[in-house]
Amino acid sequence: MSILINGQSADSISVLDRGLQYGDGLFETMAVIDGACPFWDAHMQRLQQGCQRLQLPVPDRTLLQAEAQALVQHEKRAVLKLILSRGEGGRGYRYPDPVQPNRIFMRHPWPDYPQQNEREGVQVRFCNITLARQPALAGLKHLNRLEQVLARNEWQDAQIAEGLMLDENGNVIEGTMSNLFMVQNAILYAPDLSACGVAGIMRQTILELARNAGMTVRLTNITKDHLCEADEIFLTNSLIGIWPVNRIDEQTFAVGDISRRLQMLINRDYPFIHV
């Protein structure tokens, strides 16, 4: 792992940083292929939107790109994580004046996920931990991830690839590390993320590909019962592409035609995911 903090090689940060104290910041996790981040523009757009909503100074995109390139330009395949915190501050929740954000880039090895996850699908489970509804933070990739931390540690079975998280009203929102889609009667459904959840970059890509291919797409509340009646279910993120779901707890599902069609479209437009 290699790290840059505000453009300098380092491996530590002040204990006064508000990212550490309060989770006051944002992050992006990006695929790196052949020395570049294929979804860079989408990640930067989401980061900018997150900064605006959290009232964080928007970092200079040219500076971010230069720092990212310094870490990944020679990498065939890797993961790049960007953390943007509000910087150092004293005790108390009020923003420091002036705000001086900290930028942290970290390069990690590419995860060694089994290829059968894409071909044959994965087994998942419902998590007990629920997501709190907070429209002011909905969609953001902010640093407060305790719900996902607790949810992911509900199971140790290596056969279970992911856990599905519901909100406090019983709506299925996402996986601990992924977004969720379901298909019923040839209609592609995705959970409404207006109150909680992360609006993933691959989720956005799938929605655009599906609409451009003429598929009917609906963003709506999806209950547990509704999900269990689905013809197809699949998970997405920027590193895995599409993983069909073949089992939730004791219920099995087929890897269906729409899942395969969307995988084909992803392979056509973004073949790097499956290198």
C-alpha positions in Angstrom: 0.0 0.0 0.0 1.2 3.5 -0.9 -0.1 6.7 0.6 0.0 10.4 -0.2 -1.3 13.0 2.3 -1.8 16.4 0.8 0.5 15.4 -2.0 3.4 14.1 0.3 4.4 10.5 1.0 3.3 9.9 4.6 1.5 7.3 6.7 0.1 9.4 9.6 -2.2 12.3 10.3 -3.0 14.5 13.2 -5.3 13.2 15.9 -7.1 16.5 15.7 -8.3 15.7 12.2 -12.1 15.9 12.0 -12.3 12.8 9.8 -10.9 10.9 12.8 -12.9 12.7 15.5 -16.3 12.9 13.8 -16.2 11.1 10.4 -16.4 14.6 8.9 -15.5 14.0 5.3 -16.0 12.0 2.2 -14.3 9.2 0.3 -14.2 7.6 -3.1 -13.0 4.1 -4.0 -11.8 3.8 -7.6 -10.7 1.1 -10.0 -7.3 1.5 -11.5 -6.6 -0.1 -14.9 -3.5 0.4 -16.9 -2.4 3.5 -14.9 -5.8 5.3 -15.1 -9.1 5.4 -13.3 -11.8 4.7 -15.9 -14.6 6.2 -13.9 -12.5 9.2 -12.7 -14.9 11.9 -14.0 -17.9 10.3 -12.3 -16.1 9.9 -9.0 -15.0 13.6 -9.2 -18.5 14.7 -9.9 -19.9 12.8 -6.9 -17.1 14.1 -4.8 -17.9 17.7 -5.8 -21.6 17.2 -5.1 -20.8 15.7 -1.7 -18.5 18.6 -0.9 -21.3 21.1 -1.7 -23.8 19.3 0.5 -21.4 19.0 3.4 -20.1 22.6 2.9 -16.6 21.3 2.3 -14.2 23.3 0.1 -14.1 21.6 -3.3 -10.6 20.4 -4.0 -8.9 21.4 -7.3 -9.6 18.6 -9.7 -6.3 19.1 -11.5 -4.4 18.8 -8.3 -6.3 15.6 -7.4 -5.6 14.1 -10.8 -1.9 14.9 -10.5 -1.7 13.2 -7.1 -3.7 10.2 -8.2 -1.4 9.8 -11.2 1.7 9.9 -9.1 0.3 6.7 -7.3 -1.2 4.8 -10.2 0.6 5.7 -13.4 2.6 2.4 -13.5 -0.1 0.1 -12.1 -1.7 -2.5 -14.3 -4.6 -3.1 -11.9 -5.1 -1.6 -8.4 -7.6 0.2 -6.2 -7.3 3.9 -5.4 -9.0 5.3 -2.4 -9.4 9.1 -1.8 -10.3 10.4 1.6 -11.2 14.1 2.0 -11.6 15.3 5.6 -12.5 18.8 6.9 -9.0 19.0 8.4 -7.9 19.7 11.9 -10.2 21.3 14.5 -10.5 21.7 18.2 -13.2 20.1 20.5 -16.8 20.7 19.4 -18.8 20.1 16.3 -18.6 23.6 14.8 -16.5 23.9 11.6 -13.0 25.3 12.1 -12.4 28.8 10.6 -10.8 28.6 8.2 -11.5 25.1 6.9 -8.3 23.5 5.6 -9.2 20.0 4.3 -6.8 17.1 4.2 -6.5 14.9 1.1 -5.4 11.3 1.5 -4.8 9.0 -1.4 -4.1 5.3 -0.8 -3.3 2.7 -3.4 -4.3 -0.9 -2.6 -3.9 -4.2 -4.4 -6.8 -5.3 -6.6 -9.2 -7.6 -4.6 -9.0 -11.3 -5.6 -12.7 -12.0 -6.0 -13.6 -15.5 -7.4 -14.5 -15.3 -11.1 -17.5 -17.6 -10.4 -19.2 -14.7 -8.6 -19.8 -13.1 -11.9 -20.7 -16.3 -13.8 -22.7 -18.3 -11.3 -23.8 -15.6 -8.8 -23.3 -15.2 -5.1 -25.0 -16.1 -1.8 -26.1 -13.2 0.4 -28.0 -12.7 3.6 -30.2 -10.1 5.2 -28.4 -8.1 7.9 -29.9 -7.3 11.3 -28.4 -3.8 11.5 -30.6 -1.3 9.8 -29.8 2.0 8.0 -31.0 5.2 9.6 -33.0 7.5 7.3 -31.3 10.9 6.9 -32.1 12.7 3.6 -29.4 15.3 4.3 -26.8 12.6 4.0 -28.6 10.2 1.6 -26.5 9.1 -1.4 -23.2 10.5 0.0 -20.1 8.4 0.4 -19.3 10.1 3.7 -16.9 8.8 6.3 -19.6 7.6 8.8 -19.7 3.9 8.1 -20.4 2.3 11.5 -23.7 0.8 10.2 -21.8 -1.0 7.5 -19.0 -2.1 9.8 -21.5 -3.6 12.3 -23.5 -5.2 9.5 -20.5 -6.8 7.8 -19.4 -8.4 11.0 -22.7 -10.2 11.5 -21.3 -13.2 9.6 -18.1 -15.1 9.1 -19.2 -17.7 6.6 -16.9 -17.4 3.5 -19.7 -18.7 1.4 -21.7 -15.5 2.0 -20.4 -12.8 -0.3 -22.5 -9.9 0.9 -25.1 -8.7 3.4 -28.3 -6.8 2.4 -29.2 -3.8 4.5 -32.8 -2.5 5.2 -33.8 0.9 6.4 -35.7 1.4 9.6 -39.0 1.2 7.6 -38.2 -2.3 6.3 -37.1 -1.2 2.8 -34.2 -3.0 1.2 -31.6 -0.3 0.4 -28.2 -1.8 -0.5 -25.5 -4.2 0.4 -22.8 -3.4 2.9 -20.4 -2.7 0.0 -22.7 -2.7 -3.0 -25.8 -1.4 -4.6 -28.8 -3.7 -5.3 -31.1 -4.2 -8.3 -34.0 -6.6 -8.9 -35.9 -7.7 -12.0 -39.6 -8.6 -12.0 -41.7 -9.1 -15.1 -38.8 -7.7 -17.3 -38.8 -4.4 -15.3 -35.5 -3.3 -13.6 -36.0 -2.0 -10.1 -33.5 -0.1 -8.0 -34.1 1.1 -4.4 -35.0 4.7 -3.8 -32.0 6.3 -2.1 -33.6 9.6 -1.2 -33.5 8.9 2.5 -30.4 6.7 3.0 -27.8 4.6 1.1 -24.9 5.3 -1.2 -25.5 6.3 -4.8 -22.7 4.2 -6.3 -20.9 5.0 -9.5 -21.6 1.6 -11.0 -25.3 1.9 -10.0 -25.4 5.2 -12.0 -23.7 3.5 -14.9 -26.1 0.5 -14.9 -29.2 2.8 -14.8 -27.9 4.7 -17.8 -27.0 1.6 -19.8 -30.4 0.0 -19.0 -32.3 3.1 -20.1 -30.3 3.5 -23.3 -31.0 -0.2 -24.1 -34.7 0.5 -23.9 -35.3 -1.3 -20.6 -38.0 -0.1 -18.2 -36.4 1.2 -15.1 -38.1 2.2 -11.8 -36.6 3.7 -8.7 -38.9 2.7 -5.8 -39.1 1.3 -2.3 -38.4 -2.4 -2.3 -39.7 -4.4 0.7 -38.1 -7.7 1.8 -41.2 -9.6 0.5 -41.0 -7.8 -2.8 -37.3 -8.7 -3.2 -38.0 -12.3 -2.4 -40.5 -12.4 -5.3 -38.0 -11.1 -7.8 -37.1 -13.0 -11.0 -33.5 -11.8 -10.8 -31.4 -10.0 -8.3 -27.9 -8.6 -8.7 -25.3 -6.4 -6.9 -23.0 -3.8 -8.3 -20.0 -1.6 -7.4 -17.1 -0.1 -9.3 -14.8 -3.0 -8.5 -17.1 -6.0 -9.0 -19.2 -4.9 -11.9 -22.3 -7.1 -11.7 -22.7 -10.1 -9.4 -25.9 -11.9 -9.8 -27.5 -13.2 -6.6 -28.3 -16.9 -6.6 -29.3 -17.3 -3.0 -30.7 -15.2 -0.1 -30.6 -17.2 3.1 -32.6 -20.3 2.1 -34.2 -19.0 -1.1 -32.6 -19.6 -4.5 -32.7 -17.4 -7.6 -31.8 -17.9 -11.2 -29.2 -15.8 -13.0 -31.6 -14.3 -15.5 -31.6 -12.8 -19.0 -31.5 -9.1 -17.9 -28.6 -9.7 -15.6 -26.7 -11.4 -18.4 -27.6 -8.7 -20.9 -26.4 -5.9 -18.5 -23.2 -7.9 -17.9 -22.7 -8.0 -21.7 -23.2 -4.3 -21.9 -20.7 -3.7 -19.1 -18.3 -6.0 -20.8 -18.8 -4.1 -24.1 -18.3 -0.6 -22.7 -16.1 -1.3 -19.6 -14.1 -4.5 -20.3 -11.5 -3.6 -17.8 -13.7 -4.8 -14.9 -13.3 -8.4 -16.1 -9.6 -8.4 -17.1 
